[in-house]
Amino acid sequence: MADLDPGLVATPADDELIARVREGDEAAFEVLYERYLPRVYPFVSKRVNNWADTEEIVQEVFINIFSSIGSFRGEAPFAAWALGL
C-alpha cells in the first residue's frame, strides 16, 4: 500500500471543528484560525487601512469567535457569522 501524501489528507469540515471547539478542543480552534485568517485579515484591512489597528481588530475577532462559538446556530455560513462579529 502506498503512503498517503500529507497534502492530500482531508481536513475536518467546519461543522466538525465547531463542535470540537465547543468541547474545548484548542487544536480545532487553531485549524479554524488558519482556515479563516486569510479571509478575516483582508476584510478588516480594507476597512481600517492601518496595520496596527488591523492586527488588533483581527485578534479581537478571533477572541470573539472563540468566546461566542456557542451562539453559532449554523443558519448562515460560518464565515458570514465570523465576519459579522
N, C-alpha and C positions, 0 to 999 in steps of 0.2 A: 504494500500500500504506500502511495506517495505521501510525502509530508505536505501539510497544508501551508499555503502561502499566508503569512501573518496579515498581509494586506487584504486578503480575501475573507478573513474571519468577520462574520456579521456582528454588528453592534446592536445592542438591545434597542427596541422601539421606545419612543418617548413614554408611552403609557407604562411600560415595564419599569423604566428608570424612575418615573414619577412615583410609582408605587413603592419602589425600593427607597427613594429619598424620604418618603413619608414614614418609613420604618426606621429611619436613621442611618441609612447607608450613605456614608460620605463619598465613597468611590463612585456611586451612581450620580451624585451631585457633580462630581468632577467631570464625568462624561457629559452631562447636560451643559456644564460650563464650557467645555471645549467645543461642544456642538453649536452652542448659541452665541458665544463670544464674537465670532465673525459676523453675526447679524446685528447684535446689540451695539457693538462698538461703532460701526459706521452710522447706524441710526442716530445715536447720540451725538457723534462728532459732527454730523451735518447740521445739527440744530444748535450746537454750542460754539463751534469754531475756536475752541481754546483747549489745548492739550491737557493741562492740569485739571480743568473742570470736567473734561470728558472722562479722564481716568477716575476721578472721584465719583461722578454720576454712574459710570458703568459698575464700579464697585458697589454702590448703593443699590443698583438694580438687582445684582446677583444676591446681595444680602436679603433684599425684599423677596426675591424668588424663593430663597431657602426658607425664610420665615413664614411665607404666605402660601406655600405649595399645598397646604391642606385645603385651601379655599378654591383650588383649581378644580372645576367641575367637568372639564372636557367638552364643553358645549362649543367652544371655538378652538382653533389650533393653539397649541402651547405657545408658539412664537407670538401670536397675537395677544395672548394673555400676558406673557412676559413683557412685551414691549409696552403694554398698557399700564404696567405698574409704575 
